[in-house]
């Protein structure tokens, strides 16, 4: 599997856990105050020394995989680790000026531009000045995954998030390129389980039209780009940026980052705004599906329903799946709905950001949640854990 040195910029919701590092290394104390084990808990260390090329991270004496990413000229270190219930662990970080070992990737990301000769060229950045990039890219935009779940982001005015569910855990997108053949599906590969149409899909940031009382796509812009900022082995970071986004007579820029950590099915989303957003309302949420039920709490919006995403394979069954977004009440203006979506209304915070998380599961998974009841219990547990982060000192 291909590994790349790329820039990454990410501020996570589940990993609002940053430590300044200097000299040759540092030690962190990670404290879990919950009565549950934290598995593959994401840790982000900021202000890594400029000279550091790699790092060795040991947690309670055992080495764990890590990666260093460049963030607007500053370096960050990311890793995941296990922290037992009601306990603390020590993370020792030793930086090096030499390249480090290559860890087994637990994440994957890709983006391909279609060429006139019918071949595909892998890219980590593609830009567009008109709404004509959707069909220019294979699987219509960047795709990324862990062994538990995969996502793609449409490079068009919808910029909608779509999902791909596995049957058994494993990295699949490099093999299937999002569109598994009948032979691959017979061999146990997963597949797309949703048709997003013109909806929010799952966790997409949209503008909110106050007059129409509806989520709306990007209607006007001057430039857009899609990037993959980090490929692993611990996390992927995909980014969509729109410049000159016209809303209510204003022009703003918005950078949306999608961060996925090893061992997770959920994704952290950070939207960073530039320009005058006063008076503007944005939204995210989950789409309504056929025969869907909903589960709305102070911190999350979730649905369970069914769809038929593939029409090219005869006799394919309807896919049951659950969609969820974590949007804490503290950053939510209101919860509402339109014809197609359950919606949380949002405005940028004092730093010009809107941050939340998204997740999903599908009934076809042999390791997930196969009905509404079990999925909604997962959503409640997921929200609880996000509301109670590990303490890092």
C-alpha positions in Angstrom: 0.0 0.0 0.0 1.4 3.4 -1.0 2.7 5.7 1.7 3.2 9.5 1.1 4.7 12.4 2.9 2.0 15.1 2.8 0.8 18.1 4.8 -1.9 17.7 7.3 -4.0 20.1 9.3 -6.5 18.8 11.8 -8.0 19.8 15.1 -10.2 16.9 16.3 -13.3 16.8 18.4 -12.4 13.5 20.1 -8.8 14.6 20.4 -8.9 18.1 21.8 -5.8 16.9 23.5 -2.7 18.8 22.6 0.7 19.1 24.3 3.6 21.3 23.5 6.8 19.4 22.9 10.4 20.6 23.0 13.9 19.1 23.2 14.3 15.5 22.2 11.0 14.3 23.6 8.2 14.6 26.1 6.0 12.5 28.4 2.2 12.7 28.5 -0.1 11.3 31.2 -3.4 10.1 29.7 -6.2 9.8 32.3 -9.5 7.9 31.6 -12.1 8.7 34.2 -14.9 6.6 32.7 -15.9 3.1 33.7 -15.2 1.9 30.1 -12.1 1.1 28.2 -11.0 3.7 25.6 -9.8 1.7 22.6 -7.7 3.3 19.8 -8.1 6.7 21.5 -6.8 9.5 19.3 -4.1 11.7 20.7 -2.8 14.8 18.9 0.4 16.5 20.0 1.0 20.0 18.6 4.2 22.1 18.3 6.4 19.2 17.4 10.0 20.4 16.9 10.7 21.6 13.4 13.7 19.3 13.1 11.7 16.2 14.0 11.3 13.8 11.0 9.9 10.9 13.0 9.0 9.8 16.5 8.9 6.7 18.6 5.9 6.6 20.9 5.6 4.1 23.7 2.5 3.8 25.9 3.2 2.0 29.2 6.4 0.7 27.6 4.9 -0.6 24.4 5.5 1.1 21.1 2.5 2.3 19.1 2.3 3.5 15.5 2.5 7.3 15.0 2.9 9.8 12.2 4.1 13.4 12.0 2.2 15.8 9.7 3.1 19.3 8.6 0.4 21.9 9.4 0.9 25.3 7.8 4.6 25.2 8.6 4.2 23.6 12.1 4.4 19.9 12.8 1.9 17.7 14.7 2.2 14.1 16.0 -0.8 11.8 15.9 -1.2 8.3 17.4 -3.9 6.1 18.9 -3.7 4.0 22.1 -5.7 2.0 24.5 -6.5 3.4 28.0 -8.3 1.0 30.4 -11.3 2.1 32.4 -10.6 4.3 35.4 -6.9 4.4 34.8 -4.0 6.4 33.5 -1.2 5.6 31.1 2.1 7.2 30.3 3.0 8.0 26.7 6.7 8.6 26.1 7.6 10.4 22.9 11.1 10.4 21.5 11.8 12.5 18.4 14.4 11.9 15.7 16.0 13.7 12.8 16.1 10.5 10.9 13.2 8.7 9.0 11.4 6.3 11.2 10.0 2.8 10.7 7.1 2.2 8.4 4.1 1.0 10.4 1.5 -1.2 9.0 -1.2 1.1 7.6 -4.6 0.9 9.4 -6.1 3.6 7.2 -6.2 4.4 3.4 -7.1 7.3 1.2 -7.1 8.0 -2.5 -8.2 10.5 -5.2 -8.0 10.0 -9.0 -8.3 12.3 -11.9 -9.7 10.7 -15.1 -7.5 11.3 -18.1 -8.7 11.7 -21.7 -7.1 8.3 -22.7 -9.3 6.5 -20.2 -6.6 6.0 -17.6 -6.6 7.5 -14.1 -3.9 9.6 -12.4 -3.6 9.7 -8.7 -3.6 13.2 -7.2 -3.4 14.7 -3.7 -4.8 18.0 -4.9 -7.3 19.0 -7.6 -8.8 22.4 -8.1 -11.8 23.6 -10.1 -13.3 27.0 -11.1 -16.6 25.7 -12.4 -19.0 23.1 -11.2 -17.6 20.5 -13.6 -15.4 18.3 -11.5 -17.9 15.6 -10.4 -17.4 13.4 -13.4 -13.7 14.4 -13.8 -12.8 12.4 -10.7 -13.0 8.7 -10.1 -15.6 8.0 -7.4 -16.4 11.7 -7.8 -13.9 13.0 -5.1 -11.6 11.9 -2.4 -12.3 8.6 -0.6 -10.9 7.4 2.7 -11.3 4.5 5.1 -10.4 2.5 8.2 -11.1 -1.3 8.4 -14.5 -0.4 9.8 -16.0 2.1 7.4 -15.3 4.1 4.2 -16.4 7.6 3.1 -16.2 9.7 -0.1 -16.9 13.4 -0.6 -18.4 14.7 -3.8 -16.5 17.4 -5.6 -19.5 19.3 -6.8 -21.9 22.0 -5.5 -23.4 19.4 -3.2 -20.1 18.5 -1.6 -22.1 15.7 0.0 -20.6 12.8 2.1 -21.4 9.3 1.0 -20.7 6.0 2.7 -19.4 2.5 2.0 -20.0 -0.4 4.4 -17.9 -3.6 4.9 -19.2 -7.0 5.7 -16.0 -8.0 7.5 -13.3 -5.6 8.8 -10.6 -4.7 6.3 -9.2 -2.1 4.0 -11.0 -2.4 0.7 -11.0 0.8 -1.4 -7.6 0.2 -3.0 -9.1 -3.1 -4.4 -12.6 -2.0 -5.2 -12.0 1.7 -6.0 -15.4 2.1 -4.3 -17.3 0.1 -7.0 -16.9 -3.6 -6.3 -17.5 -6.1 -9.1 -20.0 -8.9 -8.7 -17.0 -11.2 -8.1 -15.7 -9.1 -5.3 -19.1 -8.8 -3.7 -19.4 -12.6 -3.9 -16.0 -12.8 -2.2 -17.3 -10.8 0.7 -16.4 -7.2 -0.1 -18.6 -4.4 1.0 -20.3 -1.7 -1.1 -22.0 1.7 -1.2 -25.1 1.5 1.0 -26.7 4.9 0.3 -28.1 7.2 -2.4 -27.7 10.8 -1.2 -29.6 12.5 -4.0 -29.8 16.2 -3.1 -29.8 15.7 0.6 -27.4 16.4 3.4 -26.4 12.8 3.2 -24.4 12.2 6.3 -22.7 15.1 8.1 -22.4 17.4 5.1 -22.0 21.1 5.9 -24.7 23.1 4.0 -25.9 26.7 4.0 -29.4 27.2 5.6 -31.8 29.3 3.6 -33.9 31.1 6.2 -36.6 32.0 3.7 -37.0 28.5 2.2 -36.4 26.9 5.6 -34.2 24.3 3.9 -30.6 23.2 3.5 -29.1 24.4 0.2 -26.1 23.5 -1.9 -23.2 25.8 -2.8 -24.7 28.0 -5.6 -21.9 30.5 -6.3 -18.1 30.3 -5.9 -14.9 31.4 -7.5 -12.6 28.4 -6.8 -12.8 25.0 -5.2 -10.2 22.4 -4.3 -10.1 18.8 -3.0 -7.1 17.5 -1.2 -5.8 14.5 0.7 -3.6 15.9 3.4 -2.6 12.7 5.2 -2.6 9.1 4.1 -1.7 7.2 7.3 -0.7 4.9 8.9 -2.7 6.3 11.9 -5.1 8.8 10.4 -6.3 10.2 7.1 -7.2 13.8 6.5 -9.2 14.9 3.5 -10.0 18.5 2.7 -12.6 20.4 0.6 -12.2 24.1 0.2 -14.5 26.6 -1.4 -13.5 30.2 -2.1 -15.8 33.1 -3.0 -18.8 31.2 -1.6 -21.7 33.6 -2.2 -24.3 33.8 0.6 -26.7 36.6 1.2 -24.7 39.1 -0.7 -21.4 38.1 1.0 -18.3 36.3 -0.2 -16.7 33.9 2.2 -14.2 31.0 2.2 -14.7 27.7 3.9 -12.2 24.9 4.5 -13.8 21.6 5.6 -11.5 18.9 6.9 -12.5 15.2 7.5 -10.2 13.4 9.9 -10.5 9.6 10.4 -8.4 7.7 12.9 -7.3 4.0 12.9 -9.8 1.8 14.7 -12.7 4.2 14.2 -15.9 4.2 12.2 -16.5 7.9 13.0 -15.0 11.0 11.4 -14.2 14.3 13.0 -15.2 17.3 10.8 -13.7 20.8 11.2 -15.1 23.7 9.1 -12.9 26.8 9.1 -14.4 30.1 7.8 -12.7 33.2 6.4 -14.6 36.4 5.9 -17.8 38.0 7.3 -20.1 35.2 8.5 -22.3 37.5 10.7 -25.9 36.8 10.1 -25.2 33.6 8.1 -26.6 30.2 9.3 -25.2 26.9 8.3 -26.4 23.4 9.0 -25.5 19.7 9.1 -27.5 16.6 9.9 -28.7 13.3 8.5 -30.9 12.5 5.5 -34.3 10.9 5.8 -34.4 7.4 4.3 -37.1 5.0 3.2 -39.0 3.6 6.3 -36.6 5.5 8.5 -37.0 6.3 12.2 -35.1 9.1 14.0 -33.3 9.5 17.3 -32.7 13.1 18.3 -30.9 13.9 21.6 -29.2 17.0 23.0 -25.9 15.9 21.4 -26.8 13.9 18.3 -29.1 13.4 15.4 -29.5 9.9 14.0 -31.7 7.9 11.7 -32.1 4.2 10.7 -33.6 3.3 7.4 -33.1 1.6 4.0 -32.0 2.3 0.4 -31.1 0.6 -2.8 -27.9 2.3 -3.9 -26.8 -0.1 -6.7 -29.0 -0.6 -9.8 -26.3 -2.1 -12.1 -26.3 -5.5 -10.3 -29.6 -7.4 -10.8 -31.5 -8.5 -7.7 -29.4 -6.5 -5.2 -31.1 -6.2 -1.9 -32.2 -3.1 0.0 -29.5 -1.8 2.3 -30.5 -1.0 5.9 -28.1 1.4 7.6 -27.9 4.0 10.4 -26.5 7.6 10.1 -25.5 9.8 13.0 -23.9 13.2 13.7 -22.6 14.4 17.0 -23.5 18.1 17.3 -23.3 19.2 21.0 -26.1 21.4 22.3 -23.5 24.1 23.1 -22.8 24.8 19.4 -26.3 24.1 18.1 -28.6 27.1 17.4 -31.6 24.9 16.9 -32.7 21.4 15.8 -35.2 21.3 13.0 -36.0 19.4 9.7 -36.8 20.1 6.1 -38.4 17.8 3.5 -35.2 15.6 3.1 -33.2 16.0 6.3 -33.0 16.1 10.1 -31.0 19.3 10.6 -28.9 21.1 13.3 -28.6 24.8 12.7 -25.1 26.2 13.3 -23.0 29.4 13.3 -19.2 29.7 13.5 -17.7 30.1 16.9 -15.4 32.9 18.0 -12.5 31.3 16.2 -14.5 31.1 12.9 -15.1 27.3 13.2 -17.9 24.8 13.2 -16.8 21.3 14.5 -18.7 18.1 14.8 -18.5 14.4 14.1 -20.3 11.8 11.9 -20.6 8.1 12.0 -22.6 5.2 10.5 -23.3 1.5 10.6 -25.0 -0.9 8.2 -27.0 -4.1 8.8 -24.7 -6.0 6.4 -21.8 -5.6 8.8 -20.9 -8.7 10.8 -19.3 -6.5 13.4 -21.6 -3.6 13.8 -25.2 -2.7 14.6 -28.0 -4.4 12.6 -31.1 -2.7 13.7 -32.4 0.7 14.9 -32.3 -0.2 18.6 -28.7 -1.3 18.7 -27.6 1.6 16.5 -29.3 4.2 18.6 -27.6 2.7 21.7 -24.3 3.0 20.0 -25.1 6.7 19.2 -25.8 7.4 22.8 -22.6 5.7 23.9 -20.6 7.4 21.2 -21.9 10.8 22.3 -21.2 10.1 25.9 -17.6 9.3 25.2 -17.1 12.4 23.0 -18.5 14.5 25.8 -16.0 13.0 28.3 -12.6 13.1 26.7 -9.5 11.6 28.2 -7.5 14.1 30.2 -4.0 14.7 28.9 -1.2 16.4 30.8 
